[in-house]
Amino acid sequence: MIKTPYLLFLGDAPDQLAAKVAQGVKDWRPEFAIGQFRMEGCNADMGPPDMGLQEAIAAGCKTLVIGVANRGGVISPAWKKVLVQALEEGLDIASGLHNLLRDEADLVAVAEACGRELHDVRIPSVKYPIANGVKRTGKRCLAVGTDCSVGKMYTALSMEREMHARGLNATFRATGQTGILITGDGVPLDAVIADFMAGSIEYLTPDNDADHWDLIEGQGSLFHVSYSGVTMALIHGGQPDALILCHEPTRAHMRGLPGYKLPSLKALNDLALELAKVANPACHVVGISVNTQHMAEDEARTYLASLEREFRLPATDPFRFGAGKLVDALVQGDQYALAG
Amino acid sequence: MIKTPYLLFLGDAPDQLAAKVAQGVKDWRPEFAIGQFRMEGCNADMGPPDMGLQEAIAAGCKTLVIGVANRGGVISPAWKKVLVQALEEGLDIASGLHNLLRDEADLVAVAEACGRELHDVRIPSVKYPIANGVKRTGKRCLAVGTDCSVGKMYTALSMEREMHARGLNATFRATGQTGILITGDGVPLDAVIADFMAGSIEYLTPDNDADHWDLIEGQGSLFHVSYSGVTMALIHGGQPDALILCHEPTRAHMRGLPGYKLPSLKALNDLALELAKVANPACHVVGISVNTQHMAEDEARTYLASLEREFRLPATDPFRFGAGKLVDALVQGDQYALAG
């Protein structure tokens, strides 16, 4: 687990988009985003006060989070100077960069000398078990998508926020690097060794209170041939009680696979539910989350209404219209019946 | 790739069963099994002549294959002496043991000094790509099972043998450590990192002659919650043209999962075919391979006949009755229709 709160390191981010990770922390765990550290040439601004390293430590920061994608795949000398100083001053460092902190000899040496931790969230830090399939207490909800990158993380995070606002017992469970950096914990599932994938999700979502919901971040898609095995492990390791179907209706083809068309939401519903029932016969689909960013508002509302009629399930875009409908469906445990 | 032929190292194997890997080489690649090396206390005998290290090298052996499961998870000092000598004399070493050759400092040092290779087949030696899903030339057949360990490797190897006997163009593609040691090449799929699973199978089964069949070794089961993600990656990375359904009808529950019943062959047929069609819409199920070892012969024949009536597919136990029926179905490309 990464110690919180954070100092968000924006480096020399050329624009706001390059600081996607920092933006995620600011949006979803604002209480972790105590300060930001910006270097010369930085054009991003996440909002929290600019702080020097000592100032951040005085404010209670425990970890410097690299909140920006670097250019060219190397940690620049300019960054390096700040990172070494941060370790010396008393901060751990967490990063989701492709090039690992642990491969930088100077960072490793300083971290060891100063007793600090380097967190490379792309790489598992736990020896996960092989899944045993035993039914766990508490409840679990998993977002599954017709494709990759259709809003599964956003859906789960927005449901968690809505549930907390209602005083409900729920935890977002991160399965990718951005989610791990946002929340300080999780499983980097795409980097887990094949035999331990489902076991890592069992580990991530252990026995819990009877009224507790794990909101598990989805990955990949059952219909995406590059990553479908990862999705399968989430379904069987997560043994969800509830599925949320996620979709982006304007895609011409599967992400990164020009030869592959998207499946229908009906196909996703049927396949995901059949597979989920292997691990949990009581599983049901509770709602549909649509990323409508490429649709006009009236077009989006019309489309969502048509899905609700077709599937007899609540359908919304949680970014545009809130996650309330999805949470209603989850907590009411309504037994929607799928229309033929 | 592991250099062949082999000297089969049986060590101090207490019985024939402990030398399963050596038995596999002897059964399926007898031309690789030039000699065996037995130590004091060895109660296994694979049949090829006993040879010393120099004798084996003179006979053309290139690699000493550890053909026995060791006790207690460590390479014993008695073994170590032989292994070091083998490297010095001129043999590579290949092993599927849990404890890795590469973690034995003395073996690593001698191998480097002598220019020999250490093959730990449990660990990938290749940086596999992410799957791109592009259709490849040549044809592929994949064995899928209702459960783990129902005879998928045996089915594929026996089909390869039958196809070679008929002069057909076919290659068994190993996806597990035993298969890799038997054939000298393959992908240790259970040890591949999640994101690269499907890509590793694309790598294993590249473009080939139009009349060539890859016979891909199956792993796990879509219905086995511990390993289903691995099976999924095989189906989507392998983009099979043909599926063989594998089953062991006397199992009380899924292997290692007391709470999980086996699915029906019909359920396997429908699910595997639906998933395979995502990557290859032309895929069809060509036959059923049943492990009937716990049934009397007449009982087995009656059961197989009932499956043939139910599924309108050839059904056999390749160990007991040969793989001829499965190969007939594969090469005739018969379009069997599944009875409702």
Interface residues (C-beta under 8 A of the other chain):
Chain A: I130 A131 N132 G133 V134 K135 L189 D190 A191 V192 I193 A194 D195 M197 A198 G199 L222 F223 V225 S226 Y227 S228 G229 V230 T231 M232 A233 H236 G237 Q239 G256 L257 G259 Y260 P263 L271 E274 L275 V278 A279
Chain B: I130 A131 N132 G133 V134 K135 L189 D190 A191 V192 I193 A194 D195 M197 A198 G199 L222 F223 V225 S226 Y227 S228 G229 V230 T231 M232 A233 H236 G237 Q239 G256 L257 G259 Y260 P263 L271 E274 L275 V278 A279
